[in-house]
Amino acid sequence: MQLNLTRPLAFFDLETTGTNVASDRIVEIAILKIHPNGDKEEYLKLINPEIPIPPIATSIHGISNEKVKNEPTFKDLAPSIANFLKGCDLAGYNSNKFDIPILVEEFLRAGIDFDLSSRRFVDVQNIFHQMEQRTLKAAYKFYCGKELVNAHSALADINATYEVFLSQLQRYDGVEIEDKNGNKFIPVKNDIKALHDFTNINKNVDLAGRIIYNDKGIEVFNFGKHSGKPVEEVFKTEPSYYDWMMKGDFPLYTKKVITAIKLRSTNTKTV
């Protein structure tokens, strides 16, 4: 099946030291780039995370401290990765919640402001969970009729994800569903913008989901004592909350987002 693309779509998968977006590091990255003409390119690198890989992480993906000790760091590879992803929309399995946020954190630590504003994100897991609700291994079996060999190998996972995605487009072509308000629509189409809208379930402002848009399109907190309150309003009435977040264990991208909101508020006030 030929994907209907207006620009390259990069499927990618990360193996990491853990699941904390703010503090964990990438140990392997695999990218499968699909061009609008159907051509494919692969990028696969082991990465020295510069911090110890916990045994529990090694038991999952098989990548040990010894295996990566002589590999380049993410900072070494950041320019080539950014160049490989230049002009690409992004896709993956659970990528909106994990892979994209941790990739952006690594870019920011490397001094590269990886622009997300013009990119579209397609999370294959979100299509699956909303249509069938299962795991990648089950998805591969369900959609492709095959057993997933070498699960948690980054390259095996992204190729399986790509196959699942193609099968989803075929299976759900023309399939109508009903949303919580009773509106019927056909969500799964061979169109990246439509899939971006469908798979971005939470209207996150930052990648970690600490700040989200409410029904009126206003940025509000999604955690803690100010959950549901407009960020701009909280920063005006309690300026110390911004300082607390900037000093706290929040992802760099979250700090970038709240700083932009604070600066916007300040500029608006002085105009």
Backbone as JSON, one array per atom type, in Angstrom:
{
  "sequence": "MQLNLTRPLAFFDLETTGTNVASDRIVEIAILKIHPNGDKEEYLKLINPEIPIPPIATSIHGISNEKVKNEPTFKDLAPSIANFLKGCDLAGYNSNKFDIPILVEEFLRAGIDFDLSSRRFVDVQNIFHQMEQRTLKAAYKFYCGKELVNAHSALADINATYEVFLSQLQRYDGVEIEDKNGNKFIPVKNDIKALHDFTNINKNVDLAGRIIYNDKGIEVFNFGKHSGKPVEEVFKTEPSYYDWMMKGDFPLYTKKVITAIKLRSTNTKTV",
  "N": [[0.85, -1.2, 0.0], [0.62, 2.16, -0.91], [1.62, 4.96, 0.88], [-0.12, 8.01, 1.41], [1.54, 10.7, 1.16], [2.76, 13.99, 1.79], [5.15, 14.86, 2.58], [8.23, 13.47, 3.91], [7.73, 10.69, 6.15], [8.73, 9.76, 9.26], [9.2, 6.9, 10.97], [10.03, 6.02, 14.22], [11.96, 4.53, 16.88], [12.95, 4.22, 20.26], [15.37, 2.88, 22.48], [16.01, 2.94, 25.91], [17.5, 4.18, 29.04], [15.59, 4.1, 30.94], [12.27, 5.16, 31.95], [11.8, 7.79, 32.61], [11.2, 10.86, 31.41], [12.53, 13.27, 31.88], [15.02, 12.6, 33.03], [16.13, 10.18, 32.08], [18.03, 8.44, 29.47], [18.82, 7.99, 25.96], [19.74, 4.87, 24.51], [19.71, 3.5, 22.19], [18.75, 4.24, 18.87], [16.44, 3.95, 16.28], [15.4, 4.58, 13.02], [12.98, 4.68, 10.52], [12.55, 5.99, 7.52], [10.04, 7.06, 5.39], [9.61, 8.07, 2.17], [7.69, 10.41, 0.13], [7.53, 9.26, -2.43], [7.61, 6.61, -1.91], [10.1, 5.49, -1.43], [12.5, 4.18, 0.94], [14.46, 4.83, 3.86], [16.86, 3.87, 6.3], [17.98, 4.4, 9.64], [20.19, 3.61, 12.14], [21.53, 3.5, 15.33], [23.67, 2.76, 18.07], [23.99, 4.22, 21.29], [26.01, 5.91, 23.62], [24.9, 6.53, 26.76], [25.99, 8.03, 28.77], [25.34, 7.74, 31.39], [24.81, 5.21, 33.91], [23.33, 2.15, 32.73], [20.5, 0.74, 34.0], [20.17, -2.59, 35.36], [17.58, -3.67, 35.04], [16.62, -2.37, 32.8], [18.41, -3.26, 30.86], [17.71, -5.94, 30.86], [15.38, -5.86, 29.43], [15.84, -4.67, 26.85], [18.32, -5.65, 26.16], [20.68, -4.21, 25.93], [23.73, -3.38, 27.21], [25.91, -1.69, 29.62], [28.54, -2.23, 28.9], [28.27, -2.76, 26.21], [27.79, -0.31, 25.05], [29.83, 1.39, 25.76], [31.91, 2.35, 24.14], [30.59, 3.69, 22.18], [29.26, 6.52, 20.3], [28.11, 9.57, 21.91], [24.83, 11.02, 22.49], [24.99, 13.73, 21.99], [27.13, 13.81, 20.21], [25.94, 12.62, 17.99], [23.72, 14.13, 17.5], [23.54, 16.31, 15.5], [23.53, 14.81, 13.05], [21.29, 13.17, 13.37], [19.24, 15.07, 13.61], [19.43, 16.17, 11.07], [18.75, 13.95, 9.5], [16.09, 13.74, 10.18], [15.05, 16.04, 9.2], [12.5, 18.05, 7.93], [10.6, 16.04, 8.23], [7.52, 14.41, 9.12], [6.52, 12.75, 12.16], [6.35, 9.41, 13.42], [5.33, 6.57, 15.38], [5.24, 4.0, 17.93], [3.46, 4.48, 20.72], [4.68, 6.86, 20.68], [3.96, 9.59, 20.99], [3.66, 9.96, 23.72], [6.04, 9.02, 24.85], [8.49, 8.51, 23.13], [8.87, 10.81, 21.43], [8.88, 13.0, 23.36], [11.23, 12.28, 24.92], [13.2, 12.25, 22.99], [13.25, 14.95, 22.19], [14.1, 16.09, 24.59], [16.72, 15.1, 24.69], [17.8, 16.37, 22.43], [17.62, 19.06, 23.27], [19.38, 19.02, 25.46], [21.67, 18.67, 24.02], [21.96, 21.06, 22.86], [20.42, 21.68, 20.64], [17.63, 23.06, 19.19], [15.04, 21.4, 18.48], [12.7, 21.78, 16.21], [9.24, 21.49, 16.54], [6.95, 22.61, 15.68], [5.88, 22.66, 13.05], [5.52, 20.05, 12.43], [3.78, 16.92, 12.03], [2.34, 14.41, 14.12], [2.02, 10.95, 14.3], [0.67, 8.52, 16.17], [0.85, 5.23, 16.33], [0.08, 3.44, 18.26], [-2.02, 4.75, 19.52], [-3.99, 4.75, 17.52], [-4.42, 2.02, 17.44], [-5.21, 1.46, 20.16], [-7.55, 2.94, 20.36], [-9.1, 1.76, 18.45], [-8.89, -1.03, 18.81], [-7.5, -1.69, 21.19], [-4.93, -3.05, 22.34], [-1.57, -4.6, 22.74], [1.76, -3.99, 21.22], [2.88, -6.45, 20.33], [0.57, -8.03, 20.27], [-0.85, -6.49, 18.48], [0.64, -6.8, 16.14], [0.25, -9.5, 15.65], [-2.52, -9.52, 15.43], [-3.13, -7.69, 13.31], [-1.3, -8.31, 11.26], [-1.02, -11.02, 11.24], [1.19, -12.43, 12.11], [3.91, -13.6, 14.22], [5.73, -11.56, 16.47], [9.07, -11.36, 16.26], [12.12, -10.98, 18.09], [11.27, -8.89, 19.8], [11.44, -5.68, 21.34], [13.84, -5.1, 20.22], [15.07, -2.37, 18.63], [15.04, -1.91, 15.8], [13.54, -4.09, 14.85], [11.13, -3.55, 16.12], [10.32, -1.05, 14.99], [9.94, -1.71, 12.31], [7.93, -3.6, 12.55], [5.98, -1.94, 13.61], [5.56, -0.22, 11.43], [4.49, -2.06, 9.56], [2.15, -2.78, 10.92], [0.85, -0.33, 10.91], [0.34, 0.09, 8.15], [-1.44, -2.03, 7.76], [-3.5, -1.22, 9.44], [-4.48, 1.03, 8.09], [-5.59, -0.18, 5.87], [-7.48, -1.97, 7.02], [-9.24, -0.26, 8.41], [-10.22, 1.44, 6.52], [-12.69, 3.53, 5.54], [-14.21, 2.85, 7.76], [-16.57, 3.69, 10.16], [-16.84, 5.44, 13.25], [-18.17, 6.33, 16.51], [-18.06, 9.25, 18.45], [-17.71, 10.47, 21.88], [-19.71, 12.3, 22.08], [-21.65, 11.45, 20.46], [-21.3, 11.92, 17.8], [-20.77, 10.79, 14.51], [-18.02, 9.59, 12.6], [-15.35, 9.06, 10.2], [-12.35, 8.06, 11.14], [-9.8, 6.96, 10.47], [-7.72, 7.44, 7.94], [-5.88, 7.56, 4.86], [-4.12, 9.8, 5.3], [-1.99, 12.07, 6.63], [-2.39, 14.39, 8.21], [-5.04, 14.04, 9.12], [-4.69, 11.7, 10.62], [-2.88, 12.6, 12.49], [-4.54, 14.37, 13.94], [-6.38, 12.51, 14.95], [-4.83, 10.71, 16.5], [-3.61, 12.24, 18.41], [-4.67, 12.34, 21.25], [-4.79, 13.59, 23.81], [-4.77, 17.03, 24.34], [-2.03, 18.24, 24.44], [0.15, 20.84, 25.56], [2.82, 21.02, 26.3], [5.21, 18.35, 25.82], [5.17, 16.38, 27.76], [2.71, 16.48, 28.89], [2.11, 18.01, 31.08], [1.1, 20.51, 30.85], [-1.89, 21.4, 29.34], [-4.33, 22.04, 26.7], [-7.46, 23.51, 27.44], [-11.05, 23.17, 26.91], [-11.57, 25.59, 25.76], [-9.32, 26.25, 24.48], [-7.29, 27.29, 26.01], [-4.21, 27.39, 27.8], [-3.76, 25.2, 30.46], [-2.93, 23.94, 33.73], [-2.14, 20.49, 34.25], [-1.76, 18.97, 36.45], [-1.13, 18.61, 40.0], [-1.73, 21.17, 42.58], [-2.84, 23.25, 41.18], [-4.27, 22.2, 39.12], [-6.14, 22.3, 36.17], [-6.36, 25.04, 36.18], [-5.74, 28.16, 34.47], [-2.52, 28.62, 33.13], [-1.26, 31.09, 32.71], [-2.74, 32.74, 34.38], [-2.18, 31.67, 36.93], [0.58, 32.15, 37.13], [0.52, 34.9, 37.29], [-0.82, 35.43, 39.7], [0.57, 33.88, 41.5], [3.63, 34.11, 41.38], [5.84, 32.7, 42.29], [5.38, 30.07, 41.7], [6.11, 29.58, 39.1], [8.9, 29.85, 39.36], [9.38, 27.7, 41.07], [8.75, 25.53, 39.4], [10.69, 25.84, 37.41], [12.98, 25.25, 38.81], [12.52, 22.68, 39.51], [12.15, 19.07, 38.97], [11.35, 18.9, 36.18], [10.75, 18.22, 32.69], [12.97, 19.66, 30.22], [11.69, 20.69, 28.0], [9.12, 21.23, 28.94], [9.73, 23.3, 30.68], [10.6, 25.15, 28.82], [8.18, 25.68, 27.5], [6.54, 26.8, 29.55], [8.01, 29.05, 30.11], [7.77, 30.47, 27.73], [5.04, 31.05, 27.84], [4.96, 32.66, 30.11], [6.61, 34.8, 29.3], [5.12, 35.75, 27.15], [2.87, 36.64, 28.5], [3.99, 38.71, 30.0], [4.89, 40.44, 27.99], [2.48, 41.1, 26.8], [1.34, 42.55, 28.81], [2.91, 44.81, 28.9], [2.47, 46.09, 26.57]],
  "CA": [[0.0, 0.0, 0.0], [1.39, 3.4, -0.99], [1.15, 6.0, 1.79], [-0.42, 9.3, 0.82], [2.42, 11.61, 1.89], [3.19, 15.23, 1.17], [6.55, 14.99, 2.99], [8.64, 12.2, 4.52], [7.19, 10.26, 7.45], [9.8, 9.02, 9.94], [8.86, 6.01, 12.08], [11.24, 5.84, 15.02], [11.83, 3.83, 18.16], [14.08, 4.44, 21.15], [15.63, 2.08, 23.67], [16.51, 3.94, 26.86], [17.93, 3.72, 30.36], [14.4, 4.04, 31.79], [11.06, 5.79, 31.4], [11.66, 9.16, 33.08], [11.53, 11.73, 30.28], [13.44, 14.33, 32.29], [16.35, 12.18, 33.49], [16.69, 9.01, 31.4], [18.79, 8.73, 28.24], [18.67, 7.06, 24.84], [20.87, 3.97, 24.28], [19.63, 3.08, 20.79], [17.71, 4.89, 18.08], [16.21, 3.38, 14.95], [14.47, 5.41, 12.25], [12.61, 4.22, 9.19], [11.98, 7.16, 6.84], [9.29, 6.75, 4.18], [9.5, 9.25, 1.33], [6.43, 10.46, -0.6], [7.54, 8.37, -3.6], [7.66, 5.23, -1.43], [11.46, 5.08, -1.07], [12.73, 4.04, 2.37], [15.81, 4.97, 4.39], [16.96, 3.46, 7.71], [19.06, 4.97, 10.46], [20.28, 2.8, 13.36], [22.73, 3.8, 16.08], [23.8, 2.58, 19.51], [24.4, 5.49, 21.88], [26.52, 5.93, 24.99], [24.02, 7.47, 27.45], [26.8, 8.77, 29.75], [24.91, 7.37, 32.73], [24.68, 3.74, 33.96], [22.08, 1.52, 32.29], [20.05, -0.17, 35.06], [20.0, -3.99, 34.94], [16.2, -3.96, 34.62], [16.49, -1.88, 31.42], [19.18, -4.2, 30.03], [16.96, -7.2, 30.75], [14.3, -5.65, 28.47], [16.31, -4.43, 25.47], [19.57, -6.37, 25.91], [21.81, -3.3, 25.73], [24.44, -3.23, 28.48], [26.91, -0.63, 29.71], [29.72, -2.69, 28.14], [27.96, -2.72, 24.77], [27.75, 1.06, 24.52], [30.88, 2.23, 26.36], [32.73, 2.98, 23.1], [29.71, 4.27, 21.18], [29.15, 7.97, 20.41], [27.05, 10.11, 22.76], [23.76, 11.65, 21.7], [25.49, 15.04, 21.54], [27.94, 13.56, 19.02], [25.09, 12.22, 16.88], [22.55, 15.02, 17.37], [23.41, 16.98, 14.19], [23.18, 13.88, 11.97], [19.91, 12.73, 13.61], [18.38, 16.21, 13.25], [19.46, 16.29, 9.62], [17.99, 12.82, 8.95], [14.67, 13.99, 10.45], [14.69, 17.35, 8.66], [11.34, 18.06, 7.06], [9.79, 14.83, 8.4], [6.54, 14.17, 10.17], [7.03, 11.71, 13.04], [5.41, 8.34, 13.74], [5.9, 5.52, 16.21], [4.31, 3.27, 18.78], [3.51, 5.2, 21.99], [5.67, 7.91, 20.44], [3.52, 10.89, 21.5], [3.82, 10.02, 25.18], [7.4, 8.69, 25.31], [9.64, 8.65, 22.24], [9.06, 12.2, 21.02], [9.36, 13.82, 24.48], [12.59, 12.0, 25.36], [14.08, 12.68, 21.9], [13.37, 16.4, 22.27], [14.95, 16.37, 25.75], [18.12, 14.84, 24.3], [18.21, 17.45, 21.53], [17.82, 20.28, 24.05], [20.63, 18.87, 26.21], [22.77, 18.77, 23.05], [21.99, 22.42, 22.35], [19.68, 21.78, 19.38], [16.21, 23.32, 19.39], [14.38, 20.58, 17.46], [11.41, 22.44, 16.0], [8.1, 20.59, 16.38], [5.75, 23.39, 15.38], [5.3, 22.38, 11.74], [5.48, 18.59, 12.21], [2.6, 16.16, 12.46], [2.69, 13.2, 14.85], [1.07, 9.83, 14.19], [0.97, 7.5, 17.17], [0.19, 3.99, 15.9], [-0.54, 2.83, 19.45], [-3.3, 5.41, 19.77], [-4.95, 4.2, 16.56], [-4.71, 0.66, 17.91], [-5.95, 1.47, 21.42], [-8.9, 3.46, 20.16], [-9.86, 0.86, 17.58], [-8.85, -2.42, 19.27], [-6.98, -1.71, 22.55], [-4.0, -4.13, 22.69], [-0.14, -4.26, 22.76], [2.42, -4.1, 19.91], [2.98, -7.87, 19.95], [-0.79, -8.46, 19.91], [-1.22, -5.74, 17.29], [1.32, -7.43, 15.01], [-0.45, -10.76, 15.42], [-3.9, -9.21, 15.04], [-3.22, -7.02, 12.02], [-0.43, -8.87, 10.24], [-1.09, -12.48, 11.29], [2.54, -12.96, 12.32], [4.5, -13.44, 15.54], [6.8, -10.57, 16.51], [10.35, -11.93, 16.69], [13.07, -9.96, 18.55], [10.6, -7.74, 20.41], [12.33, -4.77, 22.08], [14.95, -4.7, 19.36], [14.51, -1.14, 18.07], [14.78, -2.03, 14.37], [12.42, -5.02, 14.68], [9.92, -2.88, 16.59], [9.81, -0.02, 14.07], [9.46, -2.36, 11.1], [6.63, -4.18, 12.92], [5.06, -0.8, 13.73], [5.25, 0.21, 10.07], [3.59, -3.05, 8.97], [0.86, -2.64, 11.61], [0.25, 0.92, 10.42], [-0.21, -0.15, 6.81], [-2.61, -2.91, 7.91], [-4.57, -0.42, 10.03], [-5.06, 1.86, 7.04], [-6.43, -1.03, 5.02], [-8.59, -2.52, 7.8], [-10.2, 0.75, 8.85], [-10.6, 2.3, 5.41], [-14.14, 3.7, 5.46], [-14.9, 2.41, 8.99], [-17.13, 4.82, 10.91], [-17.01, 5.26, 14.69], [-18.96, 7.37, 17.16], [-17.34, 9.84, 19.57], [-18.45, 10.5, 23.15], [-20.85, 13.21, 21.94], [-22.6, 10.85, 19.54], [-21.01, 12.29, 16.41], [-20.16, 9.7, 13.75], [-17.01, 10.05, 11.64], [-14.37, 8.07, 9.74], [-11.11, 8.65, 11.63], [-8.56, 6.41, 9.94], [-7.62, 7.71, 6.51], [-4.51, 7.63, 4.35], [-3.88, 11.23, 5.33], [-1.22, 12.26, 7.86], [-3.0, 15.4, 9.06], [-6.2, 13.43, 9.78], [-4.19, 10.75, 11.61], [-2.32, 13.44, 13.56], [-5.66, 14.84, 14.75], [-7.02, 11.37, 15.61], [-3.97, 10.02, 17.47], [-3.24, 13.15, 19.5], [-5.88, 12.28, 22.08], [-4.7, 14.66, 24.78], [-4.33, 18.28, 23.71], [-0.89, 18.69, 25.22], [0.93, 22.02, 25.16], [4.18, 20.47, 26.36], [5.19, 16.95, 25.4], [4.95, 15.5, 28.91], [1.32, 16.57, 29.3], [1.95, 18.78, 32.32], [0.27, 21.64, 30.46], [-2.78, 21.0, 28.25], [-5.35, 23.03, 26.32], [-8.81, 23.17, 27.86], [-12.03, 23.2, 25.82], [-11.56, 26.92, 25.15], [-8.01, 26.49, 23.85], [-6.42, 28.0, 26.96], [-3.25, 26.51, 28.46], [-4.04, 24.99, 31.88], [-2.13, 22.91, 34.39], [-2.73, 19.16, 34.23], [-1.24, 18.27, 37.61], [-0.91, 19.39, 41.22], [-2.76, 21.97, 43.24], [-3.46, 24.19, 40.24], [-4.81, 21.43, 38.0], [-7.32, 22.89, 35.55], [-6.29, 26.5, 36.2], [-4.92, 28.72, 33.4], [-1.12, 28.81, 33.51], [-0.97, 32.53, 32.74], [-3.39, 33.3, 35.57], [-1.44, 31.21, 38.11], [1.86, 32.85, 37.17], [0.27, 36.28, 37.7], [-1.23, 35.48, 41.11], [1.56, 33.17, 42.32], [4.86, 34.08, 40.56], [6.81, 31.72, 42.81], [5.09, 28.75, 41.14], [6.97, 29.47, 37.92], [10.26, 29.61, 39.85], [9.42, 26.32, 41.6], [8.78, 24.6, 38.27], [11.97, 25.97, 36.72], [14.01, 24.6, 39.64], [12.09, 21.32, 39.8], [12.52, 17.97, 38.07], [10.46, 18.88, 35.03], [11.49, 18.17, 31.42], [13.42, 20.94, 29.68], [10.7, 21.21, 27.05], [8.06, 21.81, 29.76], [10.24, 24.59, 31.15], [10.6, 26.04, 27.66], [6.79, 26.05, 27.24], [6.02, 27.72, 30.57], [8.74, 30.31, 29.95], [7.14, 31.18, 26.61], [3.75, 31.57, 28.33], [5.26, 33.75, 31.05], [7.11, 35.94, 28.52], [3.98, 36.25, 26.4], [2.04, 37.39, 29.45], [4.72, 39.92, 30.35], [4.89, 41.31, 26.81], [1.1, 41.59, 26.61], [1.07, 43.51, 29.86], [3.66, 46.04, 28.71], [2.09, 46.74, 25.3]],
  "C": [[0.88, 1.25, 0.0], [0.79, 4.42, -0.03], [0.93, 7.29, 1.03], [0.34, 10.37, 1.6], [2.71, 12.87, 1.08], [4.63, 15.56, 1.55], [6.95, 13.69, 3.67], [7.99, 11.95, 5.88], [8.23, 9.35, 8.09], [9.22, 8.22, 11.1], [10.14, 5.85, 12.9], [10.93, 5.19, 16.36], [13.1, 4.04, 18.96], [14.16, 3.33, 22.18], [16.37, 3.0, 24.63], [16.96, 3.31, 28.18], [16.74, 3.56, 31.31], [13.28, 4.83, 31.15], [10.83, 7.22, 31.88], [12.13, 10.11, 31.99], [12.58, 12.76, 30.65], [14.86, 13.85, 32.57], [16.94, 10.98, 32.76], [17.24, 9.37, 30.03], [18.56, 7.63, 27.2], [19.93, 6.19, 24.72], [20.85, 3.4, 22.86], [18.5, 3.84, 20.11], [17.64, 4.22, 16.72], [15.14, 4.22, 14.26], [14.24, 4.76, 10.9], [11.89, 5.39, 8.51], [11.34, 6.74, 5.52], [9.11, 8.04, 3.39], [8.17, 9.23, 0.58], [6.37, 9.55, -1.82], [7.62, 6.9, -3.22], [9.05, 4.73, -1.09], [11.62, 5.07, 0.45], [14.21, 4.25, 2.7], [15.79, 4.52, 5.85], [18.16, 4.12, 8.37], [19.06, 4.18, 11.77], [21.59, 3.09, 14.07], [22.59, 3.37, 17.54], [24.38, 3.87, 20.07], [24.9, 5.29, 23.3], [25.71, 6.96, 25.77], [24.73, 8.34, 28.49], [26.29, 8.64, 31.19], [24.75, 5.85, 32.74], [23.31, 3.27, 33.44], [21.64, 0.54, 33.38], [19.87, -1.6, 34.54], [18.59, -4.3, 34.44], [15.97, -3.48, 33.19], [17.22, -2.82, 30.46], [18.42, -5.5, 29.82], [15.83, -7.09, 29.72], [14.83, -5.54, 27.05], [17.66, -5.08, 25.15], [20.79, -5.5, 25.69], [22.45, -2.99, 27.08], [25.4, -2.04, 28.45], [28.14, -0.96, 28.87], [29.49, -2.51, 26.64], [28.04, -1.3, 24.2], [28.91, 1.94, 25.0], [31.75, 2.95, 25.33], [31.91, 3.6, 21.98], [29.65, 5.8, 21.34], [28.02, 8.38, 21.35], [25.96, 10.7, 21.88], [24.22, 13.0, 21.18], [26.33, 14.89, 20.28], [27.06, 13.33, 17.79], [23.97, 13.21, 16.57], [22.45, 15.73, 16.02], [22.98, 16.04, 13.07], [21.75, 13.38, 12.13], [18.93, 13.83, 13.19], [18.31, 16.37, 11.74], [18.65, 15.17, 8.95], [16.49, 13.05, 9.09], [14.18, 15.32, 9.87], [13.51, 17.23, 7.7], [10.41, 16.88, 7.21], [8.66, 15.02, 9.4], [7.03, 12.94, 10.94], [5.95, 10.68, 13.36], [6.11, 7.29, 14.59], [4.81, 4.84, 17.01], [4.48, 3.8, 20.2], [4.49, 6.38, 21.88], [5.25, 9.28, 20.99], [3.81, 11.04, 22.98], [5.27, 9.81, 25.62], [8.51, 9.06, 24.34], [9.91, 10.09, 21.82], [9.52, 13.08, 22.18], [10.82, 13.55, 24.86], [13.6, 12.38, 24.26], [14.31, 14.19, 21.95], [14.24, 16.81, 23.46], [16.43, 16.19, 25.4], [18.63, 15.93, 23.37], [18.49, 18.74, 22.31], [19.09, 20.21, 24.89], [21.84, 19.03, 25.3], [22.84, 20.17, 22.43], [21.3, 22.61, 21.02], [18.2, 21.96, 19.69], [15.45, 22.65, 18.25], [12.95, 21.07, 17.3], [10.29, 21.43, 15.73], [6.88, 21.29, 15.79], [5.1, 23.03, 14.05], [5.15, 20.89, 11.46], [4.14, 18.0, 12.66], [3.07, 14.87, 13.1], [1.6, 12.14, 14.65], [1.5, 8.76, 15.17], [0.16, 6.24, 16.83], [-0.5, 3.31, 17.07], [-1.9, 3.46, 19.72], [-4.38, 4.98, 18.78], [-5.41, 2.83, 17.06], [-5.58, 0.66, 19.16], [-7.37, 1.98, 21.25], [-9.77, 2.53, 19.31], [-9.93, -0.57, 18.11], [-8.37, -2.58, 20.72], [-6.18, -2.96, 22.9], [-2.56, -3.65, 22.65], [0.48, -4.4, 21.38], [2.5, -5.55, 19.44], [1.61, -8.39, 19.5], [-1.25, -7.75, 18.63], [-0.62, -6.39, 16.04], [0.64, -8.74, 14.63], [-1.84, -10.5, 14.84], [-3.99, -8.67, 13.62], [-2.45, -7.73, 10.9], [-0.43, -10.4, 10.21], [0.25, -13.15, 11.49], [2.97, -12.76, 13.76], [5.64, -12.43, 15.46], [8.05, -11.2, 17.1], [11.28, -10.77, 17.07], [12.36, -8.7, 19.06], [11.59, -7.0, 21.3], [13.7, -4.63, 21.43], [14.4, -3.52, 18.57], [14.15, -1.29, 16.59], [13.62, -2.98, 14.09], [11.11, -4.34, 15.05], [9.4, -1.85, 15.57], [9.3, -0.64, 12.77], [8.1, -3.02, 11.35], [5.58, -3.08, 13.01], [4.62, -0.31, 12.36], [4.27, -0.76, 9.4], [2.19, -2.97, 9.58], [0.12, -1.41, 11.08], [-0.39, 0.73, 9.05], [-1.47, -1.02, 6.88], [-3.79, -2.16, 8.51], [-5.26, 0.43, 8.96], [-5.98, 1.06, 6.14], [-7.67, -1.51, 5.77], [-9.67, -1.49, 8.1], [-10.59, 1.74, 7.76], [-12.13, 2.35, 5.31], [-14.91, 3.3, 6.7], [-15.3, 3.63, 9.82], [-17.2, 4.48, 12.4], [-17.79, 6.45, 15.25], [-18.18, 7.93, 18.34], [-18.25, 9.94, 20.79], [-19.68, 11.42, 23.09], [-21.88, 12.68, 20.95], [-22.39, 11.22, 18.08], [-20.3, 11.15, 15.7], [-19.17, 10.26, 12.73], [-16.09, 8.89, 11.28], [-12.98, 8.6, 10.09], [-9.84, 8.2, 10.93], [-8.56, 6.53, 8.41], [-6.15, 7.73, 6.12], [-4.14, 9.1, 4.19], [-3.22, 11.57, 6.67], [-1.83, 13.31, 8.77], [-4.19, 14.82, 9.82], [-5.76, 12.46, 10.87], [-3.53, 11.47, 12.78], [-3.44, 13.87, 14.51], [-6.28, 13.7, 15.55], [-6.16, 10.78, 16.71], [-3.46, 10.93, 18.58], [-4.45, 13.34, 20.4], [-5.9, 13.41, 23.1], [-4.15, 15.9, 24.1], [-3.2, 18.89, 24.53], [-0.29, 19.97, 24.66], [2.4, 21.65, 25.19], [4.08, 18.97, 26.04], [4.86, 15.99, 26.53], [3.51, 15.54, 29.41], [1.11, 17.27, 30.63], [1.05, 20.0, 32.09], [-0.58, 21.17, 29.27], [-3.7, 22.17, 27.88], [-6.7, 22.58, 26.87], [-9.77, 23.31, 26.68], [-12.08, 24.54, 25.09], [-10.22, 27.25, 24.5], [-7.04, 27.26, 24.72], [-5.48, 27.01, 27.62], [-3.54, 26.43, 29.96], [-3.12, 23.9, 32.43], [-2.89, 21.58, 34.39], [-2.22, 18.32, 35.39], [-1.27, 19.21, 38.82], [-2.06, 20.25, 41.69], [-3.47, 22.95, 42.3], [-4.04, 23.49, 39.01], [-6.1, 22.05, 37.48], [-7.31, 24.4, 35.48], [-5.41, 27.01, 35.05], [-3.5, 29.02, 33.89], [-0.8, 30.29, 33.67], [-1.53, 33.17, 34.01], [-2.63, 32.94, 36.85], [-0.12, 31.96, 38.24], [1.7, 34.31, 37.59], [-0.02, 36.37, 39.19], [-0.23, 34.81, 42.05], [2.87, 33.01, 41.52], [5.87, 33.03, 41.01], [6.58, 30.32, 42.24], [5.91, 28.51, 39.88], [8.4, 29.15, 38.35], [10.41, 28.18, 40.37], [9.51, 25.31, 40.46], [10.14, 24.65, 37.56], [13.1, 25.3, 37.49], [13.72, 23.12, 39.86], [12.51, 20.33, 38.73], [11.49, 17.82, 36.95], [11.28, 18.82, 33.75], [11.86, 19.57, 30.93], [12.38, 21.54, 28.74], [9.51, 21.82, 27.8], [8.48, 23.18, 30.25], [10.28, 25.61, 30.02], [9.19, 26.56, 27.39], [6.29, 27.06, 28.27], [6.75, 29.07, 30.52], [8.14, 31.13, 28.83], [5.81, 31.79, 27.04], [3.98, 32.76, 29.24], [5.73, 35.0, 30.29], [5.99, 36.58, 27.71], [3.1, 37.12, 27.28], [2.68, 38.72, 29.79], [4.69, 40.92, 29.21], [3.53, 41.91, 26.58], [0.79, 42.71, 27.59], [1.73, 44.86, 29.58], [3.29, 46.78, 27.43], [1.05, 47.85, 25.56]]
}
